[in-house]
Amino acid sequence: MGASCNCSKSTDNIKEVVAVTSPSGLPRSAAAEGGSIEDLAVYKRDNTSSMHKKVLELYSTALLQTPPGLTSFKLTTLKAKDKDWAHLFVLLTHCGRLQRLHLWKVTISAKSLDQLGNQLVALTQLEYLMLADMSLASYDLTRLSDGFKGLVRMRELILTVNYISADHLTVLLPGLMMMRDLEVLVLDENELGNKGSEVVAGLLEKLKRVRDVSLKFNSVGHKGLVALVPWVTRRRGLVVRLDGNDLNDDEYDLLEQAHLDASA
């Protein structure tokens, strides 16, 4: 296990700070000399203010000790302000080999979202990206779409719980279409509806390697189902997940049968 720092809730309101984790179980010094480093900086918060000063100091320390081979970064449950994002962006500039970026339930402003879009362009090795429960639909997603254009190695993209509508997805479309290696697209718990399903169907025409699309709880009805079923039958091995949508039992049976026919 890599170096970690646990600060008491009474002192810093910090649940957990993990600076560096080594999947090989090597001590920090050994890992830095050649071990594979997987995760850096998992911050969990339970207060509503900006990131505590001591956490920023830990963040700066972690940045100075970041090994060049860092491949994974996770940040969760943080009520971050722009100054907090500035530290994250500095860190990401040192992560040229980053393959996995996991941001879940991290507050973000329009300004920082634009900067995140700019930052993503440089993360050309990224294969997994989660931007979940961040209310992305509250902002103009054009810059984020521009950032997506650089993610040509992306294999798994997760944009759950962001209030994304069909119109928002259309804004993201130019960037999404550049992800030629994309295999998994997860858009659960958004507001895509039938129109959004049609946008996804159009995306499948461009992205030949997609094998798993999840649109759970998106108010998809019969029209959206009809747009997607032909792709299930046409692309062997493609799984489309529509749990929790506005479909009746017969319509779910239709989707299931399409999956069975494709695998026969």
N, C-alpha and C positions, 0 to 999 in steps of 0.2 A: 504494500500500500504506500502511496506517495505521501508527501508532506501534507499535513492538514492543520487547520486551526479552528477550534471550537470556542466561540466567545459566548459568555453567559447572557441570557436574555435580559437579566436585570441591569447589566452594564451597557450592552450595545444593541439590544433588541434584535440580535442576529441568531437565527436558529443554527445555521451551519455554513461554514466556509471551507471548501476543499480546494486547495490551490492546484495541486497536481496529483493525478492518479496514474499509476503505472499498471497496465493490465497484466504485466508479467510478474508483478509482486516484488519487483526489485526496489531496493532503497533508492531514495531520490538521487544520490550521487552516482550510483551504478546505472540508473536509468538514463541520467543525463549523458553518461559516457558512451551509451550505445543501446540502451533498452528502448523499447517502443513505448512512447507516451501517448495515452489515449484521451484523457479528459483534463481540462483545465477550468478551474473556477466555476463551481456550482454554488450559487448564492441563493439562500432561501430567506425570505423576509416575513415578518408578521406585523410590521408597523406601516404607517401610511406616509412617512416622511421620505426624503431623498436618502440615497445610500449614505450610511454613516461614515464619518471621516476615517475611522479606523479601518473600515472595509476598503476604502479607497487606498489607504496606505498598504494594505495587504495586496490589493490589486496591482499597485505599482511594483511591489516586491515580486509578485508572480510574473509580471511582465519582464522584469530584469532577468529572471531565472528561466524564462520560457525556452525550452529546447527547440532547435530549428526543425525538428522532425514532428512537431505537434500536429496531430491529425483530427482531433475531435474537441469541440467546445460546446459546453452546455450552460445555459443561463435560464433559471426558472423562478417564477413567483416573485417578481421584483417590481416595486413601484418606482421605476427609474425616471429621472429627469434628464434634461438635455446634457447636463454636465456629467452624468453617469454614463450616458451613451458615448460621450466624447472619449472616456477612458476605454470603453469597449472597442471603439474604432481604432484607437492607437494600438490596442492589443492585436486586433485583426490584421493590421498592416504588417505584423511580424509573423503571420501564420500563412506563409505562401503555400504550404503543403496541406492546408486544412481540407479534410474530406467530408466532415460531418459538422453541421451547425444546427443546434437545437435551441430555439427560443420559444418558451412557453409561458404565457401569462406574464409578459413583461410589458409594462406600459410604455408607450412611445408617442411622441408628438409628431406633427406634420413635418417639422424641420428635421428631426432625427430620422424619420422614415425616408425622407429624400436622401439624407446622407447614407443611410443603410443601402439604398439602391445604388449609390455611387460606389460604396464599398464592395458590394457583391460582384461588380464587374471584374475586380482583381482576384477574386477567389476562384480561379479557373480550374482548380483541382476538386472543387466541391461536388460530391456525389449524393449527399443527403442534406435536405434543408427542411426544418420545421419552423414555421411562423404561426403559432397557434394561440387562440384566445387573446389576440392583440388588437381587436377592433379595427382591423385594417381598412374596412370599408368607410370609416369615418374620414378618410383622406383621399387625396388625388393619388392614384396608384401608377401614374405614368412613369415616374422615376424608378419605382420598383420594377416595373416591366422592363425598363431599360437595363436595370441591373441583371435581370434574368437572362438577358441576351448573351451574357458572358458565361453562363453556366452550361457549357456544351457537354459536360460530363455528367450532368445531373441524372440520377437514376430513381430517386424517390423524393417527391415533393409533397409536403403536408401543410395545408392551409385551413385547418379546421377552426370552427367557432370564430369567424371573423365578420359575419353579417354580409358576406359577399353575394351580390346579386348577379344576374346575367350581364348587366351593363358593366359592372366592375370586372367580371371575368373577361369581357370583351376588351377592356383596357389592358389587361394582362396578357392577352392573346399573342401579340407580337413577340414578347419575351418567351412565353411558353413554347411557341413553335420552334424556337432555337434549341430546345432540349431534345435533341435527336435520339439520345440514349435513354430517355425517360421510360421507366418500367412501371412505376407505381405513382398514382395521383390520388391523393386523399383530400376531399373537399367536404367532409361531413359537417353537419350542423351549420349550414349557411342558408342563403335565401335564393338559391338558383332557380327553382321552379322549372317549368317546362322549357322556357326559353334558354335557361342555363344548360339544360341537358342537351339541347340542340347545339349549343356552342361547344360543349364537350365532344359531341359526336363529330363536329367539324374538326376538332383538334385531333381526334383519333385518325382521321384521314391523313394528317400530316406526320404524326408520330407513330411509326410503324412498330416500335418495340414495346409499347404500352401493353401490359398484361393484367393490370389490376387497377380498376377505377372504383372509388368509393364515394357515393353521393348520398349517404344516409341522412335522413332528416333534413330534406331540402325542399319539401312541398312539391315534389315531382309527381305529376299525374300521368294519365294515359298517353297524352301527346308526347311527353318526354320519354316515356317508356318505348314508344314506337320509334323514336329517333335513335335509341340505343340498341334495341334488340338486333337489328341487322348487323351491327358490328360484332355482337356476341357470336352469331352464326358464321360470320365471314372470317373472323380472326380466331383461329384455333388456340385455345388456352386462355383467351381473354375472360376475366371475371369482372362483372359489373355488380356492385353492391348497392341495393336500393332499399334497405330496411328503413322502416319508419317514415315512408312517404305516403302520398295520397293515392294509394293503389289498393284495389280489392284483391280477394283471394284468387280470382281467376287471372288477374293481371300478374300477380306474383307467380302463379303457375306457368304463365306464358314465358316469363323470364327464366324460370327454372328449366322448362323444357328446351329453351334455346341453348342453355348451358349443356344440357344432356346431349342434344343433337350435335353440338360442336365437338364434344368429347368422344362421340361414338366412332 
